[in-house]
Structures are given as C-alpha cells and as structure tokens.
Amino acid sequence: MIHARITGTGSYLPPVRLSNDDLVARGIDTNDEWVVGRTGIRARHFARDDQVCSDLALAAAERALEAAGRKAADIDLIVLATSTPDYIFPSTAAILQKKLGMANDAAVFDLQAVCSGFVYALATAEKFIRSGSHKRALVIGSEVFSRILNWQDRTTCVLFGDGAGAVVVEASDTPGILATALHADGRHSDILSVPGSINSGKVVGSPFLQMDGQAVFKFAVRVLGDVAIEVCKQAGIATSEVDWIIPHQANVRILQATAKRLDLPFEKVIVTVAEHGNTSAASVPLALDLAVRDGRIQPGHRLLLQGVGGGFTWGAVLLNF
C-alpha cells in the first residue's frame, strides 16, 4: 500500500514586524491591552510593497525542499493554498513553478479554502500520492492579507498578518498521514468574506475583508472539536493519544476552547498567534515548521492539523511525523 508522509517543512515571515503599539502609532484606534485581551495577538508580519504571494511561497518552499533533501526538479505536484494570489490568473502555483526553475511538466494548481486552505491542500496532495499518480508534492499555504485589510475597521485590521509555510509530501511504504476530513457549509459564507469582484476594470462590491467575529468564534470552536474527534475515530485512536495539535492560528481563545473541548492540556497545542497574527492558509504550516525547528515535534510524534475559515470551510489531518 502507498502512504503519504511529510519529509520536510519550511516557512517564511516577511521582514516588516508590527506590534500592536506600532499599529497605534499608524493611527489605528486600538491599544495593546484591547488586542491581546481579545485575541492573544501581540504582533504580525507584513510583506514589503515589492513582495507578492509567490515570493513568500518561494522562500518557504525552498526551505522545505532543503529540509527534505530534495530539489525542485524532484517535485511532480504543487498544491498552493491562498486567498491572496498574485493574479486572477495564471495560478500562483504556476508562477511559483517558474520561480523554482522547474522545467518539468509537474501538475500545479491553487486551492482556495481561505483559512482551511493548507489542510485542504495537504489532504488533496495525499490523495494524489496514495493513488500512485504522483510521488512527491510541495504543499504550501501563502498569504498577503495585509493587501485586503480595511484600516478603518479596528475589529479586523489588527488580526491578520502575512507569511508562508510549506511541506514536502512523499510516497512511502510506512504510514504518515493517517486520516483526513474536509467539510464546508456555504450557508455561513457571509460571516467571513471579501465580497468584491472585478467587472470591466472596476471593483464591484468591497475589496476588503469583513467578519462577524462572534459568529466566527462560535462556529470555529464547535467544528474544530467535531473534526478532531472525527479524524481520531477514523484512525482508531483516542484524542489523548495525539502528541501535538496544530490548529489554525486565529485567536488564542479559540485554541483554548478547542483544547478544553477535547479534554487535552493546552500545553499540547502549538501556539504562534501572538507573534504571527492570523495568517490564514499559512498559519498551520508556519506553526508546524516552527515547532519542528525548535525541537518540540520529533519523528514519531502524532500530529493533528486543523483549519477553519471562510466558506465556511473546516477540516483536519491526522499524521505520524
């Protein structure tokens, strides 16, 4: 039987770091106590004006390839999760393929599931690999949410940051990814959205992110708990057998509530939201790479990756690292 395993991780945070006090200095009507108390966020990183989504993805991908001991030419599939692509088309994955210098005819495409994007992308790549059609995949979450923030809305502009995370996933004889679950419910599409489009060269609707924070919080806590139980049941293990939970990093209170729902100590949750903010599809692979590189995650550990985001979408991947 063919299995899919993560063999390398990488991440990239752009150079501009803004603390909550830096946002206040820029004229945002907020303060550090207000932001930290409600979200746990102390800082976030923003891309430079000359950086686009594919640039962040490239840096993360190169680090993941190095960690896996692979070259770009070894990759035959790229799945790139983003809500902030370089262009309407071509795909950011295709632009990344060019920047990586890949001369092969690997399959590459973008995937849009907002903050669940990386989990969706990883589950998708796993299916390609287990089918036998592909052997080595780059799975990436990359975002420049700073480009779609309304700086007059203090309830949303303080929450988000930019960044990218990547993993190399390879065919293996030993189990890596143990279970996946993906879900969506479009009836809740209005509680987190950027309700704009381009028509005849003009923006129709709004080009800015908008969110019903209370509704998102309640929805996220419920479905993250449900999907964690679902994938553990698929794999035939108890939630207590998970070594680390790596959830989407939106709000520390959501992470705390999820751990409580699963009756797991909060010490088992990888938390990066304080320094990264909400980086949407990049948040899970950023947190994963950080915990791998600082030594918390070790070979053989059982990881539960979770995402929840606009759509509304949610999902989880359970794996042996």
C-alpha positions in Angstrom: 0.0 0.0 0.0 1.2 3.5 -0.8 1.2 6.0 2.0 2.0 9.8 2.1 4.5 11.2 4.6 5.8 14.7 5.3 9.5 14.6 4.8 10.4 18.3 5.1 9.0 21.6 6.4 9.7 25.2 5.7 8.3 28.7 6.4 8.9 32.4 5.8 7.8 35.5 7.6 8.3 38.8 5.7 10.6 41.3 7.3 8.2 44.0 8.4 7.1 43.2 12.0 4.4 45.4 13.5 3.5 45.3 17.2 0.1 46.4 18.5 1.8 49.7 19.6 3.1 50.1 16.0 -0.4 50.0 14.7 -1.5 52.6 17.3 1.4 54.8 16.0 0.0 54.4 12.5 -3.3 55.8 13.7 -5.4 52.7 14.3 -7.9 53.3 17.1 -6.9 50.4 19.4 -4.4 49.6 22.1 -2.2 46.6 23.1 -4.4 45.6 26.0 -7.5 45.5 23.9 -6.0 43.4 21.2 -4.1 41.0 23.5 -7.1 40.5 25.8 -9.4 39.6 23.0 -7.1 37.6 20.6 -3.7 36.9 22.2 -2.1 38.7 19.3 0.9 40.9 20.1 2.5 41.4 16.6 2.2 40.4 13.0 4.4 40.5 9.9 3.6 42.3 6.7 5.1 41.8 3.2 7.1 44.7 1.7 5.3 46.5 -1.2 7.5 44.7 -3.7 6.7 41.2 -2.3 3.8 39.1 -3.6 2.3 35.8 -2.6 4.6 33.8 -4.8 7.7 35.4 -3.3 6.7 34.3 0.2 5.8 30.9 -1.1 9.1 30.6 -2.8 11.1 31.2 0.4 9.1 28.7 2.4 9.2 26.1 -0.4 13.0 26.3 -0.8 13.4 25.7 3.0 11.0 22.7 2.9 12.9 21.3 -0.1 16.2 21.7 1.7 14.8 20.0 4.9 13.6 17.1 2.8 16.9 16.8 0.9 15.1 17.3 -2.4 15.5 19.6 -5.4 12.6 21.4 -7.2 13.1 19.0 -10.1 12.1 16.1 -7.9 8.6 17.5 -7.4 5.8 16.4 -9.6 2.9 18.2 -7.9 2.4 21.6 -6.3 -0.8 22.5 -4.4 -0.7 26.1 -3.2 -3.4 27.3 -0.9 -4.1 31.0 -0.9 -6.8 33.6 -0.8 -4.4 36.4 -1.9 -2.9 35.2 -5.2 -0.5 37.2 -7.4 -3.1 37.5 -10.2 -6.5 36.4 -11.1 -4.7 34.0 -13.4 -2.3 32.3 -14.0 -2.3 30.5 -10.8 0.3 31.5 -8.1 1.4 27.8 -8.2 2.4 28.2 -11.8 4.3 31.4 -11.0 6.0 29.6 -8.2 6.9 26.7 -10.5 8.7 29.2 -12.7 10.5 30.9 -9.8 11.7 27.5 -8.6 13.2 26.9 -12.0 11.1 23.7 -12.6 11.4 22.7 -16.2 9.4 19.6 -15.8 5.6 19.3 -16.5 4.5 18.8 -12.9 0.9 19.4 -12.1 0.4 22.6 -10.3 -2.7 24.5 -9.1 -4.0 26.9 -6.5 -6.6 25.9 -3.9 -9.0 28.3 -2.3 -10.4 27.4 1.1 -9.4 30.5 3.0 -8.0 29.7 6.5 -8.6 25.9 5.9 -6.6 26.1 2.7 -3.5 24.3 3.9 -5.4 21.5 5.5 -7.5 21.1 2.3 -4.3 21.2 0.2 -2.5 18.6 2.3 -5.5 16.3 2.2 -5.7 16.8 -1.6 -2.0 16.0 -2.2 -2.3 12.9 0.0 -5.0 11.6 -2.4 -2.8 12.2 -5.4 0.1 10.3 -3.8 -1.9 7.4 -2.5 -3.4 6.9 -5.9 0.0 6.3 -7.3 -0.2 9.1 -9.9 2.4 11.3 -8.2 5.3 10.7 -5.9 6.5 14.0 -4.4 4.4 17.1 -3.7 5.0 20.6 -2.5 2.1 21.7 -0.4 2.1 25.4 0.5 0.0 28.0 2.3 0.9 31.6 1.4 -0.9 34.8 2.2 -0.6 38.6 1.9 -3.7 39.5 3.8 -2.3 43.0 4.5 -3.5 43.8 1.0 -7.2 43.3 1.7 -7.5 44.9 5.2 -9.7 47.9 5.9 -7.6 50.1 8.1 -10.7 51.9 9.3 -12.1 48.7 10.8 -10.1 48.1 14.0 -12.0 44.9 14.7 -10.4 43.2 11.7 -7.3 45.0 10.7 -5.4 44.2 13.9 -6.0 40.4 13.5 -4.2 39.5 10.3 -0.6 39.1 9.1 1.4 37.8 6.1 3.5 34.7 5.8 4.0 31.3 4.1 4.6 27.7 5.1 5.4 24.6 3.1 5.9 20.9 3.4 7.2 18.2 1.1 5.0 15.2 1.0 6.3 11.9 -0.5 5.1 8.4 -1.2 6.2 6.0 1.5 5.8 2.3 2.5 5.1 3.3 6.1 2.0 5.3 7.2 2.4 9.0 7.5 -0.9 10.7 7.0 -3.4 8.5 8.9 -6.8 10.2 8.4 -8.3 13.3 6.8 -11.6 15.1 6.9 -12.8 18.1 4.9 -16.1 19.9 5.3 -17.9 23.1 4.1 -21.2 24.8 4.7 -21.9 27.7 2.3 -24.9 28.8 4.4 -22.4 30.7 6.6 -20.5 32.3 3.7 -21.5 35.8 4.8 -19.8 35.7 8.3 -16.3 36.0 6.9 -15.7 37.3 3.3 -14.3 39.7 0.9 -17.4 40.4 -1.1 -15.9 42.1 -4.1 -15.1 41.2 -7.7 -13.7 42.8 -10.8 -16.0 43.8 -13.7 -14.9 45.9 -16.7 -11.8 47.1 -14.8 -13.7 48.2 -11.7 -14.2 46.7 -8.2 -17.8 45.6 -7.7 -18.7 45.3 -4.1 -16.0 45.6 -1.4 -12.3 44.7 -1.8 -11.8 44.5 2.0 -12.2 41.6 4.5 -15.2 41.7 6.6 -16.1 39.4 9.5 -18.8 38.8 12.2 -16.3 37.9 14.9 -18.8 36.5 17.4 -20.3 34.2 14.8 -16.9 33.0 13.6 -15.8 32.3 17.1 -18.8 30.1 18.0 -18.7 28.2 14.7 -14.9 27.6 14.9 -15.0 26.2 18.4 -17.7 23.7 17.5 -16.4 22.4 14.2 -12.7 22.2 15.3 -13.7 20.0 18.2 -16.0 17.9 15.9 -13.4 17.3 13.2 -10.7 16.4 15.6 -12.9 13.7 17.1 -13.8 12.6 13.5 -10.2 12.0 12.3 -9.1 10.3 15.5 -12.1 8.0 15.2 -11.1 7.2 11.6 -7.6 6.3 12.7 -8.9 4.2 15.6 -7.2 6.3 18.3 -8.3 8.4 21.3 -7.7 12.1 21.2 -5.5 11.7 24.2 -3.0 9.8 22.0 -2.3 12.9 20.0 1.1 14.4 20.8 0.5 17.9 19.3 -2.4 19.8 18.0 -1.5 22.4 15.3 -4.7 24.4 14.7 -5.4 27.4 12.6 -4.0 30.4 14.5 -6.9 32.9 14.6 -7.5 33.7 18.2 -5.9 32.2 21.3 -9.4 31.9 23.0 -10.5 29.6 20.1 -7.4 27.4 20.7 -8.1 27.2 24.4 -11.7 26.3 23.9 -10.8 23.6 21.4 -8.3 22.0 23.8 -10.9 22.1 26.6 -13.5 20.5 24.3 -11.1 17.7 23.6 -10.0 17.3 27.2 -6.4 17.9 26.3 -3.9 20.1 28.2 -3.2 23.4 26.5 0.5 22.5 26.6 -0.2 20.1 23.7 -1.3 23.0 21.4 1.3 24.7 19.2 0.5 28.4 19.5 2.1 31.1 17.3 -0.8 33.6 17.1 0.9 36.0 19.5 3.7 36.8 17.0 2.2 35.9 13.7 -1.4 37.0 14.0 -3.9 35.3 11.7 -2.0 34.3 8.5 -5.0 32.4 7.0 -3.8 29.4 4.9 -0.2 30.0 6.1 -0.9 29.7 9.8 -0.8 25.9 10.2 2.4 25.2 8.2 4.1 28.2 9.8 3.3 26.8 13.2 4.3 23.3 12.1 7.7 24.4 10.8 8.4 26.5 13.9 7.7 23.5 16.3 9.8 21.2 14.1 12.8 23.5 14.1 12.7 24.3 17.8 12.6 20.6 18.6 9.2 20.2 20.1 8.0 18.0 17.3 10.1 14.8 16.9 10.0 11.9 14.4 7.2 9.5 15.5 5.1 12.2 17.1 1.4 12.1 16.2 0.1 15.4 15.0 -3.4 16.8 14.5 -3.6 19.7 12.0 -6.8 21.7 11.9 -8.2 24.5 9.8 -11.4 26.6 9.8 -12.2 29.6 7.6 -14.5 31.5 5.3 -16.8 29.5 3.1 -17.4 28.3 5.7 -14.8 25.5 5.5 -13.1 23.3 8.0 -11.0 20.2 8.1 -8.3 18.2 9.8 -5.4 15.9 9.0 -4.0 13.3 11.5 -0.5 12.1 10.8 2.6 10.5 12.1 5.6 12.8 11.7 
